[in-house]
Amino acid sequence: VFSDDFSLFEFSVGLTVEGLLHWDKILAVVYKHLGNISAADDSVLLKLWDELRVVRALAFQYLEKSNAYETAPAIASQMLDYPLEEVLSAGYLLENIDVNELREYISNMRIDRNVVFLSSQ
């Protein structure tokens, strides 16, 4: 989720009981990986972005059909945040991105700028 003045980076990890005991180490691995991505050169970043674009386009293309009672409220909600031509594909179809803009987003994905929630069943 993002806007001109706000963005949300969210991920979830399914852990075993043993993994849950070491969640802090797993979180450190995630942020180390983000650091590796941040340190990558421009061509690698653009390649990763292009791969993400392809995956998201395939997800959009093969979305499971839903009924009108589920679809209508979702579309109405999207209309508040996106231009009409992007209402159906928002969050799925990604455009080309400027590598400097991508670097700016990545630079903000740091543990010291995040709130971490740990939940378990």
C-alpha positions as CSV (number, residue, x, y, z in Angstrom):
1,V,0.0,0.0,0.0
2,F,1.4,3.4,-0.8
3,S,0.5,7.0,-1.6
4,D,2.5,10.1,-2.1
5,D,3.1,10.4,1.6
6,F,2.7,6.9,3.0
7,S,3.6,3.4,2.1
8,L,3.2,0.0,3.7
9,F,5.7,-2.9,3.4
10,E,4.1,-6.0,4.7
11,F,5.2,-9.7,4.7
12,S,4.3,-12.8,6.5
13,V,6.3,-15.9,7.2
14,G,4.8,-19.3,8.3
15,L,6.9,-20.8,11.0
16,T,7.1,-24.2,12.7
17,V,7.1,-24.3,16.5
18,E,10.9,-24.4,16.4
19,G,11.0,-21.5,14.0
20,L,8.7,-19.4,16.2
21,L,11.4,-19.7,18.9
22,H,13.9,-18.1,16.6
23,W,11.6,-15.5,14.9
24,D,14.1,-12.7,15.6
25,K,16.8,-14.5,13.6
26,I,14.4,-15.1,10.8
27,L,13.5,-11.4,10.7
28,A,17.2,-10.5,10.6
29,V,17.6,-12.8,7.5
30,V,14.7,-11.0,5.8
31,Y,16.3,-7.6,6.4
32,K,19.7,-8.9,5.4
33,H,18.2,-10.0,2.1
34,L,16.6,-6.5,1.7
35,G,20.0,-5.1,2.3
36,N,21.5,-7.3,-0.5
37,I,18.8,-6.1,-2.9
38,S,19.5,-2.5,-1.9
39,A,23.2,-3.0,-2.7
40,A,22.5,-4.5,-6.1
41,D,23.4,-2.6,-9.2
42,D,20.7,-1.0,-11.4
43,S,20.5,-3.8,-13.9
44,V,19.8,-6.4,-11.2
45,L,17.1,-4.1,-9.6
46,L,15.4,-3.6,-13.0
47,K,15.5,-7.4,-13.7
48,L,13.9,-8.1,-10.3
49,W,11.2,-5.5,-11.0
50,D,10.6,-7.0,-14.4
51,E,10.2,-10.5,-12.9
52,L,7.8,-9.1,-10.3
53,R,5.8,-7.5,-13.1
54,V,5.5,-10.8,-15.0
55,V,4.4,-12.7,-11.8
56,R,1.8,-10.0,-10.9
57,A,0.5,-10.0,-14.5
58,L,0.1,-13.8,-14.4
59,A,-1.7,-13.6,-11.1
60,F,-4.1,-11.0,-12.6
61,Q,-4.7,-13.1,-15.7
62,Y,-5.5,-16.2,-13.7
63,L,-7.5,-14.6,-10.9
64,E,-10.2,-16.9,-9.6
65,K,-13.6,-15.6,-10.7
66,S,-15.7,-14.2,-7.9
67,N,-19.4,-13.5,-7.7
68,A,-20.9,-10.0,-8.1
69,Y,-21.6,-9.6,-4.4
70,E,-17.9,-9.9,-3.7
71,T,-16.7,-8.0,-6.7
72,A,-18.9,-4.9,-6.6
73,P,-17.8,-3.7,-3.1
74,A,-14.1,-4.3,-4.0
75,I,-14.4,-2.3,-7.2
76,A,-16.2,0.5,-5.3
77,S,-13.4,0.6,-2.8
78,Q,-10.7,0.7,-5.4
79,M,-12.5,3.6,-7.1
80,L,-11.6,5.8,-4.1
81,D,-7.8,5.2,-4.6
82,Y,-7.2,4.6,-8.3
83,P,-8.0,6.2,-11.6
84,L,-11.0,4.5,-13.3
85,E,-8.8,2.8,-16.0
86,E,-6.8,1.1,-13.2
87,V,-9.6,0.0,-10.9
88,L,-9.7,-3.6,-12.0
89,S,-5.9,-4.1,-12.3
90,A,-4.6,-2.0,-9.4
91,G,-2.2,-4.0,-7.3
92,Y,-1.6,-6.5,-10.0
93,L,-0.4,-4.8,-13.2
94,L,2.8,-2.9,-12.6
95,E,4.3,-0.3,-14.9
96,N,7.9,0.4,-15.7
97,I,9.7,2.1,-12.8
98,D,12.6,4.5,-12.6
99,V,15.5,2.8,-10.9
100,N,16.0,5.8,-8.6
101,E,12.4,5.7,-7.5
102,L,12.8,1.9,-6.8
103,R,16.0,2.6,-4.8
104,E,14.1,5.2,-2.7
105,Y,11.4,2.7,-1.8
106,I,14.0,0.0,-1.0
107,S,16.0,2.4,1.1
108,N,13.0,2.8,3.5
109,M,12.6,-0.9,4.1
110,R,14.8,-0.9,7.2
111,I,14.1,-2.5,10.6
112,D,14.6,0.9,12.3
113,R,11.7,2.3,10.2
114,N,9.2,-0.5,10.8
115,V,6.8,-1.9,13.3
116,V,7.0,-5.6,13.7
117,F,4.0,-7.7,14.8
118,L,4.4,-11.3,15.8
119,S,1.3,-13.4,16.1
120,S,0.8,-17.1,16.6
121,Q,-2.2,-19.5,16.7
